């Protein structure tokens, strides 16, 4: 009986670890990428993914400290430990309850940071990876482009970046 219980616990832990990466799938469809995204991306250093945002949101709602998986522009996946951050003032948070912001770090390199916001318009993500900014932009529906930002401006405040983009997306939807 004891061995059966241990086996079941290990099986559940394995299943949870496996499920963490299920929300990202390499896109096999041909998609049209906006000039803005291509202008900011280094040549061929980008990937397009399908994101099951509902599955990611469910994953984020399970615990206080969450471990989530995000791809980079080279197609590699990294695990980040994130927690929810309340970037909007109380009045705006009541007006836009669907905007959730998260911040965290790469579990294998704590110097690599991630910040992202999720709203009813999708997700905006910035990964500060050493001297590189990795951006994840929504293209359409469930399609996201992941690229190394080639713009000259370095983003210094990842929270400001994702909060501003989520708020702008929500305002566009309400107009």
VENQUI-V230661 format. One record per backbone hydrogen bond with DSSP energy under -0.5 kcal/mol. NH is the residue of the N-H (numbers start at 1). CO is the residue of the C=O. If there is no record, write none. Layout:
nh=NH co=CO
nh=NH co=CO
This chain:
nh=5 co=1
nh=6 co=2
nh=7 co=3
nh=8 co=4
nh=9 co=5
nh=10 co=6
nh=11 co=7
nh=12 co=8
nh=13 co=9
nh=14 co=10
nh=15 co=11
nh=16 co=12
nh=17 co=13
nh=18 co=14
nh=19 co=15
nh=20 co=16
nh=21 co=18
nh=22 co=19
nh=24 co=21
nh=25 co=50
nh=27 co=48
nh=33 co=31
nh=38 co=34
nh=39 co=35
nh=40 co=36
nh=41 co=37
nh=42 co=148
nh=43 co=41
nh=45 co=42
nh=46 co=44
nh=47 co=146
nh=49 co=144
nh=50 co=25
nh=51 co=142
nh=52 co=23
nh=53 co=51
nh=56 co=52
nh=57 co=53
nh=58 co=54
nh=59 co=55
nh=60 co=56
nh=61 co=57
nh=62 co=58
nh=62 co=59
nh=66 co=64
nh=66 co=82
nh=68 co=66
nh=68 co=80
nh=69 co=20
nh=70 co=78
nh=72 co=76
nh=75 co=72
nh=78 co=70
nh=80 co=68
nh=81 co=105
nh=82 co=66
nh=82 co=80
nh=83 co=103
nh=85 co=101
nh=87 co=85
nh=93 co=89
nh=94 co=90
nh=95 co=91
nh=96 co=92
nh=97 co=94
nh=99 co=96
nh=100 co=98
nh=100 co=118
nh=101 co=85
nh=102 co=116
nh=103 co=83
nh=104 co=114
nh=105 co=81
nh=106 co=109
nh=106 co=112
nh=107 co=79
nh=109 co=106
nh=112 co=109
nh=113 co=111
nh=113 co=128
nh=114 co=104
nh=115 co=126
nh=116 co=102
nh=117 co=124
nh=118 co=100
nh=119 co=122
nh=122 co=119
nh=124 co=117
nh=125 co=136
nh=126 co=115
nh=127 co=134
nh=128 co=113
nh=128 co=126
nh=129 co=127
nh=129 co=132
nh=130 co=128
nh=132 co=129
nh=134 co=127
nh=134 co=132
nh=135 co=133
nh=135 co=147
nh=136 co=125
nh=137 co=135
nh=137 co=145
nh=139 co=143
nh=140 co=143
nh=143 co=140
nh=144 co=49
nh=145 co=137
nh=146 co=47
nh=147 co=135
nh=147 co=145
nh=148 co=45
nh=149 co=133
nh=149 co=147
nh=150 co=40
nh=156 co=154
nh=158 co=156
nh=161 co=157
nh=162 co=158
nh=163 co=159
nh=164 co=160
nh=165 co=161
nh=166 co=162
nh=167 co=163
nh=168 co=164
nh=169 co=165
nh=170 co=166
nh=171 co=167
nh=172 co=168
nh=173 co=169
nh=174 co=170
nh=175 co=171
nh=175 co=172
